[in-house]
Amino acid sequence: MQTRIGNIARAATLVVLLLTATALAQKYERKVEKRFEVQPNVSVNIVGKFGPVRVTGHDQNIVEVRVVITADEDSYADAKESADDVDVKIEGSRGSVRVETDFERLLHNNDGRHSLNIAITVTVPKPALVELRNKFGSSHATGVDGSVSLQNEFGSAVVTNCTNVRIVNAFGTTTASAIRGTLSIESKNGKVRAFDVPACRIK
């Protein structure tokens, strides 16, 4: 009898703990997607913050943009409010596309329950001219044959299988591989790894 009561008590405690954890952390996800028909050497400008940015070249004259905002707050309403507070600007024409995320406020405190992650994924024509700036998140570019100018802070920067590359990174690891044309790397407080690259400038 005591064993049965003990099992019931432990099960009840587990349920309470699960309900408490659910109450303490509620997640909301918001997605924004756009698609543009462009010229092959389109200029693509991306400005991100608080999340990863990934750019990939493909064989179509199309730019596809996908922004996923994930907020984790004490309540579902707070999480939705935080995600909806992010201003997502996606503008484009045949010659240029611009993607930028920003927000008026960021809810966070030291208990680790509050978070906001803004992930940007962009697919571009291979001949595109890409300019990417990101802060507090990783940046990755691959398969771009036009040019890549990447500036990153507080996160890793990775460029692979691209042509005419310039990387400026601070407080994060920088990796360049399978680069054609020119390569320039400036790094502050972070490791630099480069292989299968042309003669390059590393500062």
N, C-alpha and C positions, 0 to 999 in steps of 0.2 A: 504493500500500500504506500509506504513511504517512498519507494522507488518510483512508483507511478506519479505521485505528487511532485517528486523532484523533476521528473521528465516534463511534466506539464508546466512547472515553473520555469524551467530552462527554455522551453518552446515559447512561452509567453514573453520571456525576456528577449529572445531573439526577434520576435515580431516587433516589440517596442523599439529595439535598436534599429531594425530595418526601416520602420516608419519614421524614426527620428532622423536617420541619414537621408531619407527621401525628403523630409521637410527642410533639412538644412541645405540641400543642394538641388536646385531645379535647373534643367537645361532647356534652352530654346535655340533653334537653328533657323536662320534666315538665308535664303538664296537669291542672288540676282544674276541673271544671265542675259547676254546680248550677242548678236552675230552681225558681222559687217562683210559685205563684198568689197574687196579692195584691190588696188594695183599691187603687183608683185613686190616692189620695193617700198611698201608702205612704211611710214614712220610711226612707231608704236612707243608711247610714253606711259610708264607705269609708276605710280607712287603708292607705296604700301606702308603699313605700320601695324605692329603687334600681330604678326602672323607670317606664315611662309608665302613666298611668291615663286611661281614656277612658270617659265616660258618655254614653249616647245615649237620648233619649226616643222612645217608639213608641206605637202606638195599641192595645196589648194590656195587659190587667191581669196582666202577667207580668214578673218580674224574672229575667233570665238573667245568670249570672256565669261568666266564663271567666278563669282565671289560668294564665299560661304562664311557667314558670320555666326559664331557659336558663343553664346553667353551662358554663364553658369552663376546663378545667384541664389539667395535664400528662398525666393519664391518664383513661381512661373511668371507672374506678372512683372517682377523686377527683371528677370532674365529677358523677357520680351521687350521691356522698355529699354534696356541696355543695347540689345541688338538693333532695335528700330532707331536708336539714337545715332547709329553710324550713318554718315552721309556717304553714299556710293555714287560717284560720278563716272559714267561711261559714255563717252562721246566719240563719234566716228564719222569719217567720210572715206572716199576711195583713196585719198592720199595720206590720211593720218587718223590714228586712234589714240585716245587718251583714257587712262583708267586711274582713278584716285579715290582713296578712302580716307575719311577723316571723321572726327566725332567731337562734340562739344564737351562731353564729360566721360570719364571712365570710372565706374564704380569698382573699388577694390579696397581691401584692408589687409591686415597682417595675418588673419586666420586662415588664408588660403582658399576660402570657399568661393570667393568672387573672382571671376576671370572672364576675359573677352579675347577671342581668337578670330582674326580676320584672314582667311586663306584666299589667295588670288591665283587663278590658273588661266593662262592665256595661250592660245594656239595661234601661230602667225605663219604667213608664207615664208619659206626658207630665205628668200632674198631681202627680207624685212630689215629695217634699221631700228634696233631696239635700244631704248634708254630706260633703265630700271633703277629706282631708288627705293630702298626699304630700310626699316628701322625696327629693332626688337623682333627679328624673325629671320629665317634663312631665306636665301635667294638662289635660284637654280635656273640656268639657261642651257638648252641643248638643241642642236640641229639648226642653228641660225647661220646662214651664209652671207648675210649682208654685213652687219656689224652689231656688236654688243657693247654697250657702256653700262657698267653695273656699279652702283654705289650702295654699300651696305654697312650698317652699324649694329653691333650687339647680336651677331648671328653669323652662321657660316655662309660662304659664297662659293658656289660650284658652277663652273662653266665647262661644258664638254662638247666636242664635235662642232665647234663654231669657228667663224672667220672674223678677223680684225676685232680683237677683244681688248677692252680696257676695264680693269677691276680696281676699285678702291674699297678697302674693307677695314673696319676697326673693331677690335674686341671679338674676333671670331676667326676660325680657320678658313683659309682661301685655297681652293683647289682648281687648277686649270689642266685640262688634258685634251689631246687630239685637237689642237688649235692650229688653224691655218692663217696665213697672212701675218698680221702684226699682233703682238701681245705686250701689254703693259700692266704691271701689278704694283699697287701701293698698299702696304699693310701696316697696321698699327696694333700692337698688343695681340698678335695672333700668328699662328703658324702658316707657312706658305708651302704648298706642294704643287709642283708643275712637272708634267711628263708628257712625252710625245708632243712637244711644242716647238715652234721656230725660235730663232734667236730672240730674246725678249729682255725687257727692262723690268727689274724687280727692285723696289725701294722699300 
